C-alpha cells in the first residue's frame, strides 16, 4: 500500500510504541537509490539508543541469525522498491504479499517474503513489515536521488523520534 507520511505515522506509531524494534537495512550502496535501506540503517545505528539495527546490504540471508538474536517483537525491513509510485514515495508492505505489490530490488538473491519466513520460523510471534522507498536511480555508480534522500531523512527522523516512546527490555 502506498502510504503518505501522515498515514504512515498513524499506522506505525502504535506498533513502534508497543514493540521491541529491530531495523534491517537492505540494498546495494553502489547502485544509487537501491542502497537507501543501508543508508537509513547506518544513520539510525549511529544515533539510536534502544533500537537494534542490522545492516544486511545485498545479502539479507546472511544476517538472519543476528536479527533473531536481537529478540525483537517488530522488525522493519527497509529497502528500495518499485511499486509504481513517485520517486521517494514510501510504502508499507506485508512480507507475505510484497512480491504482488512491489519489486523489492534485484540486488539481493533472497526475496523479502522468504527472508521474513525464515525469521518467523524461529520467532513465530514476530511482526514484520517492509518499508519500501520508491527508487528512481539504480544503476551501478549512480548517487542516491534527491527525492529518495528526502524520504530517507524523514524516515530516519520519524524512527528516531518514535524510539523515545518504544518498548525497552
C-alpha positions in Angstrom: 0.0 0.0 0.0 1.2 3.5 -0.8 1.5 5.5 2.5 1.8 9.2 2.8 3.9 10.4 5.7 0.8 11.2 7.7 -0.8 7.9 7.1 2.4 6.0 7.7 2.8 7.8 11.1 -0.7 6.8 12.0 -0.2 3.2 11.1 3.3 2.6 12.5 3.4 4.8 15.7 1.2 2.4 17.8 3.3 -0.6 16.7 6.6 1.2 17.4 5.5 2.4 20.8 4.4 -1.1 21.9 7.2 -3.3 20.5 10.9 -4.0 20.9 12.1 -2.9 17.5 14.8 -4.2 15.1 15.5 -2.4 11.9 17.1 -4.2 8.9 18.6 -2.2 6.1 18.8 -3.9 2.7 20.3 -2.8 -0.6 23.4 -2.2 -2.6 25.1 1.1 -1.9 26.9 1.1 -5.2 23.6 1.3 -7.1 22.1 4.7 -6.3 18.7 4.5 -4.7 19.0 0.8 -4.2 21.3 1.4 -1.3 18.8 3.6 0.7 17.9 0.8 3.2 21.6 0.5 4.1 22.0 4.3 4.3 19.0 4.6 6.6 20.1 1.7 8.8 23.6 3.2 9.2 22.2 6.6 10.1 19.9 5.1 12.7 22.6 2.8 14.1 24.8 5.8 14.8 22.0 7.6 16.7 19.7 5.0 18.2 19.7 4.4 21.9 17.5 1.3 22.2 16.6 0.2 18.7 18.6 -2.8 17.3 19.9 -2.1 13.8 21.2 -4.8 11.5 22.8 -3.8 8.1 22.1 -6.6 5.6 23.4 -4.9 2.5 22.7 -7.1 -0.6 22.7 -10.4 1.4 19.9 -10.4 3.9 20.1 -14.2 4.1 23.5 -13.7 5.9 22.0 -11.8 8.8 19.0 -14.0 9.8 20.9 -15.2 12.9 21.9 -11.7 14.1 18.4 -10.5 13.6 16.9 -13.3 15.6 19.5 -12.7 18.5 18.1 -9.2 18.9 14.9 -10.9 20.1 12.6 -8.3 18.5 8.8 -8.1 18.6 8.7 -5.9 15.5 11.1 -5.9 12.5 11.1 -3.1 10.0 12.9 -4.1 6.8 13.9 -1.0 4.9 14.7 -1.3 1.2 14.4 0.4 -2.2 11.3 -0.7 -4.1 9.4 -0.3 -7.3 5.6 -0.1 -6.7 4.7 2.4 -9.3 4.8 5.5 -7.0 6.6 8.8 -7.5 10.3 8.6 -6.7 10.8 9.0 -3.0 7.3 7.8 -2.0 7.3 5.5 1.0 5.2 2.3 1.0 4.5 -0.1 3.9 4.1 -3.7 2.8 3.2 -7.1 4.4 6.0 -9.6 3.7 3.6 -12.3 2.7 2.2 -10.1 -0.2 5.1 -7.8 -1.0 6.0 -9.6 -4.3 2.5 -9.0 -5.6 2.6 -5.2 -4.7 6.2 -4.2 -5.3 9.5 -5.2 -6.8 12.0 -5.1 -3.9 15.2 -4.8 -5.9 17.2 -7.3 -7.8 20.5 -6.9 -5.9 19.6 -9.4 -3.3 19.0 -13.1 -4.2 16.6 -13.9 -1.3 13.1 -12.4 -1.7 11.9 -10.4 1.3 9.0 -12.9 1.7 11.5 -15.8 2.1 13.7 -13.7 4.5 10.6 -13.0 6.6 9.5 -16.6 6.6 13.0 -17.7 7.8 12.8 -15.3 10.7 9.2 -16.4 11.5 10.3 -20.0 11.7 12.4 -19.0 14.8 10.2 -16.2 16.2 6.7 -17.2 15.4 5.0 -14.3 17.2 7.1 -11.7 15.4 5.5 -8.8 13.5 7.4 -7.9 10.3 6.8 -5.0 8.0 8.6 -3.9 4.9 9.2 -0.2 4.3 9.9 0.4 0.6 11.0 3.7 -0.8 10.2 4.1 -4.5 13.5 4.2 -6.3 14.5 6.0 -9.4 18.2 5.6 -10.0 19.5 2.1 -9.5 22.4 1.7 -12.0 25.9 1.0 -10.9 27.8 4.1 -9.8 24.8 6.4 -9.5 24.2 8.5 -6.5 21.0 8.4 -4.4 18.4 10.7 -5.9 17.2 13.8 -4.1 13.6 12.6 -3.6 14.9 9.3 -2.1 17.3 11.2 0.1 14.5 13.4 1.4 12.3 10.4 2.1 15.2 8.8 4.0 15.8 11.9 6.0 12.1 12.0 7.0 12.1 8.3 7.9 15.2 8.5 10.0 13.8 11.4 11.9 10.5 9.7 12.4 12.0 6.4 13.6 14.4 8.1 16.0 11.6 10.2 17.4 9.4 7.1 17.8 12.2 5.3 19.6 11.8 7.7 22.5 8.5 6.0 23.2 9.4 2.5 22.2 9.3 -0.5 24.5 12.6 -1.4 26.0 13.7 -4.8 27.5 
